[in-house]
């Protein structure tokens, strides 16, 4: 075996190692992407739970205002009395809070999907550029060998080719 052949083989093996390393990093990026999606869904569920807690608080406040109205001598079933005004205001505030929480849940999902997509693209780009770098290293090594020795193929093999 000639030194030129060993240099090219070494460059090729080095390139393969670069590609394998980039593929391993792509797997790590995919795991990161999956974790981002899981975290986003967890955040969305937490926002939904908080919305349910706000609804329970609203129902408690409305029940309390009806009970206080009845205890105070007001008709608990009468329309447009003080308790109704209090309950309508409570529903308005709770509705705004719940809408904000729903929007936060949607944004958490979208943010997680966006971060996951970025991680996946980074992994793919890493493999693409490692492949390009490996090809460039092999080409550069071949060019250096041809510049110094004239041919990357040993002279004994040149006769067989011609």
C-alpha positions in Angstrom: 0.0 0.0 0.0 1.2 3.4 -0.8 1.2 6.5 1.4 -1.2 8.2 -1.0 -3.7 5.4 -0.7 -3.5 5.6 3.1 -3.9 9.3 3.1 -7.1 9.1 1.0 -8.4 6.2 3.1 -7.7 8.2 6.3 -9.5 11.2 4.9 -12.5 9.0 3.9 -12.6 7.4 7.4 -12.4 10.8 9.0 -15.2 12.0 6.8 -17.3 9.0 7.8 -16.6 9.8 11.5 -17.7 13.4 10.9 -21.0 12.2 9.4 -21.6 9.7 12.2 -21.0 12.4 14.8 -23.4 14.7 13.0 -26.0 11.9 12.9 -25.6 11.3 16.6 -26.1 15.0 17.2 -29.2 14.9 15.0 -30.6 12.2 17.3 -29.9 14.5 20.3 -31.7 17.3 18.5 -34.7 15.1 17.8 -34.8 14.1 21.5 -34.7 17.8 22.4 -37.5 18.4 19.9 -39.7 15.8 21.5 -38.9 17.2 25.0 -40.0 20.6 23.8 -43.3 19.2 22.5 -43.9 17.4 25.8 -43.1 20.5 27.8 -45.4 22.6 25.7 -48.2 20.2 26.2 -47.6 20.1 29.9 -47.7 23.9 30.0 -51.0 23.8 28.1 -52.5 21.3 30.5 -51.4 23.5 33.4 -53.1 26.5 31.9 -56.3 24.5 31.4 -56.2 23.3 35.0 -55.8 26.9 36.1 -58.8 27.8 34.0 -60.8 25.1 35.7 -59.8 26.5 39.1 -61.0 29.9 38.0 -64.3 28.5 37.0 -64.7 26.8 40.4 -63.9 30.1 42.1 -66.5 31.8 39.9 -69.1 29.3 40.8 -68.2 29.6 44.5 -68.5 33.4 44.3 -71.8 33.3 42.4 -73.3 30.8 44.9 -72.1 32.9 47.8 -73.8 36.1 46.4 -77.0 34.2 45.8 -76.9 32.8 49.4 -76.1 36.2 50.8 -78.9 37.8 48.9 -81.4 35.2 50.2 -80.0 35.6 53.7 -80.4 39.4 53.4 -84.1 39.2 52.5 -83.7 39.6 48.7 -85.4 37.3 46.3 -82.6 34.8 45.2 -84.5 34.1 42.0 -85.4 37.7 41.1 -83.8 39.2 38.1 -81.5 42.3 37.9 -81.0 42.7 41.6 -77.7 43.4 43.2 -76.6 39.8 43.3 -77.2 39.5 39.5 -75.1 42.6 38.9 -72.3 41.1 41.1 -72.6 37.8 39.3 -72.5 39.3 35.8 -69.4 41.3 36.7 -67.8 38.2 38.2 -68.6 36.2 35.0 -67.1 39.0 32.9 -63.8 39.0 34.8 -63.7 35.2 34.9 -64.4 35.0 31.2 -61.5 37.3 30.4 -59.2 35.3 32.7 -60.2 32.0 31.1 -59.8 33.4 27.6 -56.2 34.6 28.5 -55.5 31.1 29.9 -56.8 29.5 26.8 -54.6 31.8 24.6 -51.6 31.0 26.8 -52.3 27.3 26.4 -52.5 27.7 22.6 -49.3 29.8 22.6 -47.5 27.2 24.7 -48.3 24.5 22.1 -47.3 26.7 19.2 -44.1 27.7 21.0 -43.2 24.0 21.7 -43.9 23.0 18.1 -41.8 25.9 16.8 -38.9 25.0 19.1 -39.2 21.4 18.1 -39.1 22.3 14.4 -36.0 24.4 14.9 -34.2 21.6 16.7 -35.1 19.1 13.9 -33.8 21.5 11.3 -30.6 22.1 13.2 -30.0 18.3 13.3 -30.7 17.9 9.6 -28.4 20.9 8.8 -25.6 19.4 10.9 -25.7 16.1 9.0 -25.9 18.0 5.6 -22.9 20.1 6.5 -20.9 17.2 7.9 -21.4 15.3 4.7 -20.3 18.3 2.7 -17.3 18.8 5.0 -16.3 15.1 4.7 -16.5 15.3 0.9 -14.4 18.5 1.0 -11.7 16.8 3.2 -11.4 13.8 0.8 -11.2 16.1 -2.2 -8.6 18.3 -0.5 -6.5 15.3 0.5 -6.7 14.0 -3.0 -5.7 17.3 -4.4 -2.7 17.5 -2.1 -1.6 14.1 -3.0 -1.8 14.8 -6.7 0.1 18.0 -6.2 2.9 16.4 -4.3 3.2 13.0 -6.1 1.5 13.6 -9.4 -1.1 10.8 -9.0 -3.1 9.3 -6.1 -2.9 5.9 -7.8 0.3 4.0 -7.4 2.3 3.8 -10.7 2.0 0.0 -10.8 -1.8 0.4 -11.0 -1.6 3.2 -13.7 -0.4 0.7 -16.2 -3.4 -1.6 -15.5 -5.8 1.4 -16.0 -4.4 2.5 -19.3 
